[in-house]
Amino acid sequence: MDRRQALRTATGGGLSTILAASVAPAFAQGRKELRMQMTWPKNSPALATGATTLAEFVTKATGGALTIKVYGANEIVPALQTMDAVAAGTLHMGHGYPTYWGGKVPAINFLGPLPFGITSQEQNAWFEYGGGQALADKLYAKLGVKFFPSGNTSVQAAGWYNKEINSLADFKGKKIRAGGLGGKVLQAAGATPVQLALGEVPQALQSGAIDAADYVGPYNDMAFGLHKVAKYCYWPGWMEPCGALDCFVNHKVWDDLSASEKEIVRVGNEYANSRVLSEFVAKNAQAYQELVNVHKVQMRMLSDDTLRGLGALAGEVIRAEAGRDAESKEIFESLTKFRAMVMPYTKISELEFMRARLLDVKL
């Protein structure tokens, strides 16, 4: 985008117009600065950790020769336009959630949570050792960006509701903030999925614009006040058993980085990925205790019959979505192959240990 084009797109000036003048990083006394916008506010608990951790790591690792300036949602462009801005060069980098971009490349939905799919650690293993990184790179290249896993929310709740869910039929007619493949399963159950940025959810629940919301987890949910605007929090997290966050870099910017700069950005994202998951596990556990013991939130479990019904719908919906295009089919087959391989080990190791730990063992 040249400067005259940037000026023509201005509708009253502002920071986004200024930044749109060039895709090139800003240089000052031999130092290079990249601009990154998150899809959530700067103060978002844990969600903002990935971008800030990456930025701090890159600065330290390069001695300040390469820096990343982090913006919160809507500071440069609206939150859900972050990908477009990075692809166009208005921003050099973005930090968000894969299913936000599933409308652009449907197969990207499979990089988000797979209902009844894999855990966060299994997802990390799939990216690293199951071919997931290469598949993700192919999909994000279609958008003009380079992909990195850059955080994981761990398992999320089944959602916050203002009406009880006692059977599969109770989803019918409800407006639920949900996206990705989980949203499609809810739609098959008769609900209406609604796409909303995280910051808009509490008000929408309070006003009745939506009946329920899939959000993040106890830590974020409490920070955003969902316990004040919804009656019930349902589990288990069938819809989002994991939640990879994504960092994406404009491809021209990525190609122009030196080999050492690329390696620093890659390792920085690995560090951010690990740190975010650790923070979510620790802070979610603390927040869960407070929600239950202080705020007296009603934590409900979906019945086995309801879960079986959702599972049956999930199988139908996911297979149908996977059959829509060759890219979706390829990534679905990779995921399900890895899932089938890893499930027996996860059961004998993690699940059986957790079962044993619950047998009135006092430490």
C-alpha positions as CSV (number, residue, x, y, z in Angstrom):
1,M,0.0,0.0,0.0
2,D,1.6,3.3,-1.0
3,R,1.1,6.6,0.9
4,R,-1.5,8.0,-1.5
5,Q,-3.6,4.9,-1.2
6,A,-3.2,5.1,2.6
7,L,-4.5,8.6,2.5
8,R,-7.4,7.7,0.3
9,T,-8.5,5.0,2.8
10,A,-8.5,7.5,5.6
11,T,-11.9,8.5,6.9
12,G,-10.8,11.0,9.4
13,G,-7.1,10.2,10.0
14,G,-6.0,8.3,13.0
15,L,-3.2,5.8,13.9
16,S,-4.3,3.1,11.5
17,T,-4.0,5.5,8.5
18,I,-0.5,6.4,9.5
19,L,0.6,2.9,10.0
20,A,-0.8,1.7,6.7
21,A,1.7,3.7,4.7
22,S,4.2,0.9,4.6
23,V,4.6,-2.8,5.3
24,A,8.2,-2.4,6.3
25,P,9.2,-2.4,9.9
26,A,10.1,0.9,11.5
27,F,13.9,1.5,11.8
28,A,15.6,3.8,14.3
29,Q,19.4,3.9,14.7
30,G,19.8,0.4,13.3
31,R,17.0,-1.0,15.4
32,K,13.9,-2.7,13.9
33,E,10.4,-2.5,15.4
34,L,7.5,-4.7,14.4
35,R,3.9,-3.8,15.3
36,M,1.6,-6.5,16.7
37,Q,-2.1,-6.2,17.7
38,M,-3.9,-8.8,19.8
39,T,-7.5,-9.7,19.4
40,W,-8.2,-9.0,23.1
41,P,-7.6,-6.0,25.3
42,K,-4.1,-5.5,26.8
43,N,-5.3,-6.2,30.3
44,S,-6.9,-9.6,29.4
45,P,-5.8,-12.1,32.0
46,A,-3.5,-14.8,30.6
47,L,-4.7,-14.2,27.0
48,A,-2.4,-11.1,26.8
49,T,0.6,-13.1,28.2
50,G,1.6,-14.7,24.9
51,A,2.1,-11.5,23.0
52,T,3.8,-9.7,25.8
53,T,6.0,-12.7,26.6
54,L,7.1,-12.9,23.0
55,A,7.8,-9.2,22.8
56,E,9.9,-9.2,25.9
57,F,11.8,-12.3,24.8
58,V,12.6,-10.9,21.4
59,T,13.9,-7.7,22.8
60,K,16.2,-9.4,25.3
61,A,17.4,-12.1,22.9
62,T,18.4,-9.4,20.3
63,G,19.7,-6.8,22.7
64,G,17.0,-4.5,21.5
65,A,18.0,-4.8,17.8
66,L,14.5,-6.3,17.1
67,T,11.5,-5.2,19.1
68,I,7.8,-5.9,19.0
69,K,5.4,-3.1,20.0
70,V,2.2,-4.7,21.3
71,Y,-1.3,-3.1,20.8
72,G,-4.5,-4.2,22.4
73,A,-7.7,-5.1,20.5
74,N,-9.2,-2.1,18.5
75,E,-6.1,0.1,19.0
76,I,-5.2,-0.1,15.4
77,V,-8.1,-2.0,13.8
78,P,-11.2,-3.8,15.2
79,A,-10.3,-7.0,16.9
80,L,-11.6,-9.4,14.3
81,Q,-10.0,-7.4,11.5
82,T,-6.5,-8.1,12.9
83,M,-5.7,-10.8,10.3
84,D,-6.7,-8.6,7.4
85,A,-4.5,-5.8,8.8
86,V,-1.5,-8.1,9.1
87,A,-2.0,-9.5,5.6
88,A,-2.2,-6.0,4.2
89,G,0.8,-4.8,6.1
90,T,-1.0,-2.3,8.3
91,L,0.3,-4.4,11.1
92,H,3.4,-6.7,10.9
93,M,2.1,-9.3,13.4
94,G,-1.1,-10.4,15.1
95,H,-2.0,-12.6,18.1
96,G,-5.4,-14.2,18.3
97,Y,-7.4,-17.5,18.0
98,P,-7.4,-19.7,14.9
99,T,-11.2,-20.1,14.7
100,Y,-11.5,-16.3,14.3
101,W,-10.2,-16.9,10.7
102,G,-12.1,-20.0,9.9
103,G,-14.5,-17.9,7.7
104,K,-11.6,-17.1,5.4
105,V,-10.1,-20.6,5.2
106,P,-12.5,-23.2,6.6
107,A,-9.8,-25.8,7.3
108,I,-8.3,-23.4,9.9
109,N,-11.3,-24.3,12.1
110,F,-9.5,-27.7,12.7
111,L,-6.6,-25.9,14.2
112,G,-8.9,-24.6,16.9
113,P,-10.6,-26.9,19.4
114,L,-11.9,-30.2,18.0
115,P,-15.1,-31.2,20.0
116,F,-14.4,-34.4,21.9
117,G,-10.9,-34.1,20.3
118,I,-7.5,-33.7,21.9
119,T,-6.1,-32.1,25.1
120,S,-3.9,-29.1,25.1
121,Q,-0.7,-31.1,25.7
122,E,-1.8,-33.6,22.9
123,Q,-2.4,-30.6,20.6
124,N,1.1,-29.2,21.3
125,A,2.5,-32.7,20.6
126,W,0.5,-32.8,17.3
127,F,1.9,-29.4,16.2
128,E,5.5,-30.5,17.1
129,Y,5.6,-34.2,16.2
130,G,2.4,-35.0,14.4
131,G,2.7,-32.8,11.3
132,G,0.4,-30.0,12.6
133,Q,2.9,-27.2,12.2
134,A,3.4,-27.9,8.5
135,L,-0.3,-28.2,7.9
136,A,-1.0,-24.9,9.7
137,D,1.8,-23.1,7.7
138,K,0.0,-24.2,4.5
139,L,-3.3,-22.8,5.6
140,Y,-2.0,-19.5,7.0
141,A,0.1,-19.0,3.9
142,K,-3.2,-18.7,2.0
143,L,-3.8,-15.6,4.1
144,G,-0.4,-14.2,3.5
145,V,1.0,-14.9,7.0
146,K,3.4,-17.2,8.9
147,F,1.8,-19.3,11.7
148,F,3.0,-20.1,15.2
149,P,1.2,-21.7,18.2
150,S,1.6,-19.0,20.9
151,G,-0.3,-20.1,23.9
152,N,-3.0,-22.5,25.0
153,T,-6.0,-22.0,27.2
154,S,-6.2,-25.6,28.4
155,V,-9.7,-27.2,28.6
156,Q,-12.5,-24.7,28.7
157,A,-15.9,-24.9,30.3
158,A,-18.9,-26.0,28.3
159,G,-20.3,-22.5,28.8
160,W,-22.2,-20.1,31.0
161,Y,-25.9,-20.3,30.8
162,N,-28.9,-18.5,32.2
163,K,-31.2,-21.5,31.9
164,E,-30.6,-25.1,32.9
165,I,-29.4,-27.7,30.4
166,N,-30.8,-31.1,31.4
167,S,-31.0,-32.7,28.0
168,L,-29.9,-32.3,24.4
169,A,-33.3,-30.7,23.6
170,D,-32.6,-27.8,26.0
171,F,-30.1,-26.3,23.5
172,K,-32.9,-25.7,21.0
173,G,-33.7,-22.1,20.3
174,K,-30.9,-20.7,22.5
175,K,-28.5,-17.9,21.2
176,I,-25.0,-19.0,22.3
177,R,-21.8,-17.1,21.8
178,A,-19.7,-19.9,20.2
179,G,-17.6,-20.3,17.2
180,G,-15.6,-22.9,15.3
181,L,-16.6,-26.5,15.1
182,G,-18.2,-26.4,18.5
183,G,-20.6,-23.7,17.3
184,K,-21.6,-25.8,14.4
185,V,-22.4,-28.7,16.7
186,L,-24.5,-26.5,18.9
187,Q,-26.3,-25.3,15.7
188,A,-27.0,-29.0,14.9
189,A,-28.5,-29.3,18.3
190,G,-30.9,-26.4,17.5
191,A,-29.0,-23.4,19.0
192,T,-28.0,-20.3,17.2
193,P,-24.2,-19.6,17.4
194,V,-23.3,-15.9,17.7
195,Q,-19.9,-14.5,17.0
196,L,-18.8,-11.9,19.5
197,A,-15.4,-10.5,20.6
198,L,-14.6,-11.5,24.2
199,G,-15.1,-8.0,25.5
200,E,-18.7,-7.8,24.2
201,V,-19.9,-11.0,25.9
202,P,-20.7,-9.9,29.5
203,Q,-23.1,-7.1,28.3
204,A,-24.7,-9.4,25.8
205,L,-25.4,-11.9,28.5
206,Q,-26.7,-9.3,30.9
207,S,-29.0,-7.7,28.3
208,G,-30.4,-11.0,27.1
209,A,-29.0,-10.6,23.6
210,I,-27.5,-14.0,24.1
211,D,-28.7,-16.9,26.4
212,A,-25.3,-18.4,27.0
213,A,-21.6,-18.1,26.1
214,D,-18.6,-20.2,25.6
215,Y,-15.8,-18.1,27.0
216,V,-12.3,-19.1,28.1
217,G,-12.0,-20.6,31.6
218,P,-12.5,-19.7,35.3
219,Y,-9.6,-17.1,35.4
220,N,-10.8,-15.0,32.5
221,D,-14.5,-15.7,33.2
222,M,-14.3,-14.3,36.7
223,A,-12.1,-11.3,35.6
224,F,-14.7,-10.3,33.0
225,G,-17.6,-10.8,35.5
226,L,-19.5,-13.6,33.8
227,H,-20.4,-15.0,37.3
228,K,-22.4,-11.8,37.7
229,V,-24.5,-12.1,34.6
230,A,-25.0,-15.9,34.2
231,K,-26.5,-18.4,36.6
232,Y,-24.8,-21.6,35.7
233,C,-21.4,-22.7,34.5
234,Y,-21.5,-26.1,32.8
235,W,-18.8,-28.7,32.4
236,P,-17.1,-30.8,31.0
237,G,-15.3,-28.9,28.2
238,W,-16.5,-31.2,25.4
239,M,-16.6,-28.3,23.0
240,E,-13.1,-26.9,23.6
241,P,-10.8,-29.5,25.2
242,C,-7.9,-27.3,24.2
243,G,-7.5,-23.8,22.8
244,A,-4.4,-22.9,20.8
245,L,-3.6,-19.2,20.4
246,D,-2.0,-18.1,17.2
247,C,0.8,-15.7,16.4
248,F,0.9,-14.7,12.7
249,V,3.5,-12.7,10.9
250,N,3.1,-10.9,7.5
251,H,4.9,-13.1,5.0
252,K,6.9,-10.3,3.5
253,V,8.0,-9.2,6.9
254,W,8.9,-12.8,7.8
255,D,10.8,-13.4,4.6
256,D,12.8,-10.2,5.3
257,L,13.9,-11.3,8.7
258,S,17.4,-12.7,9.0
259,A,17.9,-16.4,9.9
260,S,18.8,-15.6,13.5
261,E,15.8,-13.2,13.8
262,K,13.5,-15.9,12.5
263,E,14.9,-18.4,15.0
264,I,14.4,-16.0,17.9
265,V,10.8,-15.3,16.9
266,R,10.2,-19.1,16.6
267,V,11.7,-19.9,20.0
268,G,10.0,-16.9,21.6
269,N,6.7,-18.3,20.5
270,E,7.6,-21.7,21.9
271,Y,8.4,-20.0,25.2
272,A,5.1,-18.0,25.1
273,N,3.2,-21.2,24.3
274,S,4.5,-23.0,27.4
275,R,4.2,-20.0,29.7
276,V,0.6,-19.3,28.7
277,L,-0.6,-22.9,29.3
278,S,1.2,-23.0,32.6
279,E,-0.5,-19.7,33.7
280,F,-3.9,-20.9,32.6
281,V,-3.6,-24.1,34.6
282,A,-2.4,-22.3,37.8
283,K,-4.8,-19.3,37.6
284,N,-7.8,-21.3,36.5
285,A,-7.4,-23.6,39.5
286,Q,-7.2,-20.6,41.8
287,A,-10.2,-18.9,40.2
288,Y,-12.3,-22.0,40.3
289,Q,-11.9,-22.2,44.0
290,E,-13.0,-18.6,44.4
291,L,-16.0,-18.9,42.0
292,V,-17.2,-21.9,44.0
293,N,-16.4,-20.9,47.6
294,V,-16.7,-17.1,47.5
295,H,-19.1,-16.3,44.7
296,K,-21.1,-19.5,45.1
297,V,-21.3,-20.2,41.4
298,Q,-23.4,-23.2,40.5
299,M,-21.0,-25.5,38.6
300,R,-23.1,-28.0,36.7
301,M,-22.2,-31.2,34.8
302,L,-23.9,-32.1,31.6
303,S,-25.5,-35.5,31.9
304,D,-24.0,-38.5,30.2
305,D,-27.0,-38.7,27.9
306,T,-26.6,-35.1,26.9
307,L,-22.9,-35.7,26.2
308,R,-23.6,-38.8,24.2
309,G,-26.1,-36.8,22.1
310,L,-23.6,-34.0,21.6
311,G,-20.9,-36.6,20.7
312,A,-23.1,-38.1,18.0
313,L,-23.8,-34.7,16.5
314,A,-20.1,-33.8,16.7
315,G,-19.2,-36.8,14.7
316,E,-21.7,-36.0,12.0
317,V,-20.8,-32.3,11.9
318,I,-17.1,-32.7,11.9
319,R,-17.1,-35.4,9.2
320,A,-19.3,-33.2,7.1
321,E,-17.1,-30.2,7.6
322,A,-14.0,-32.2,6.8
323,G,-15.5,-33.3,3.5
324,R,-16.1,-29.8,2.2
325,D,-12.6,-29.3,0.8
326,A,-9.3,-31.1,0.4
327,E,-7.5,-29.0,3.0
328,S,-10.1,-29.7,5.7
329,K,-9.9,-33.4,4.8
330,E,-6.2,-33.5,5.1
331,I,-6.0,-31.8,8.5
332,F,-8.9,-33.8,9.9
333,E,-7.3,-37.1,8.9
334,S,-4.0,-36.0,10.5
335,L,-5.8,-35.0,13.7
336,T,-7.9,-38.1,14.0
337,K,-4.9,-40.4,13.2
338,F,-2.9,-38.7,16.0
339,R,-5.9,-38.8,18.4
340,A,-6.4,-42.5,17.9
341,M,-2.6,-43.1,18.5
342,V,-2.4,-40.9,21.6
343,M,-5.7,-41.8,23.4
344,P,-4.7,-45.2,24.8
345,Y,-1.5,-43.7,26.3
346,T,-3.3,-40.7,27.8
347,K,-5.9,-43.0,29.3
348,I,-3.4,-45.3,31.0
349,S,-1.2,-42.5,32.1
350,E,-3.1,-39.3,32.8
351,L,-6.7,-40.5,33.3
352,E,-5.8,-43.5,35.5
353,F,-3.4,-41.4,37.6
354,M,-6.2,-38.8,38.1
355,R,-8.6,-41.5,39.1
356,A,-6.1,-42.9,41.6
357,R,-5.5,-39.5,43.0
358,L,-9.1,-39.2,43.9
359,L,-9.1,-42.3,46.0
360,D,-9.0,-40.4,49.3
361,V,-5.2,-40.1,49.2
362,K,-4.1,-37.6,51.9
363,L,-0.8,-35.8,51.3
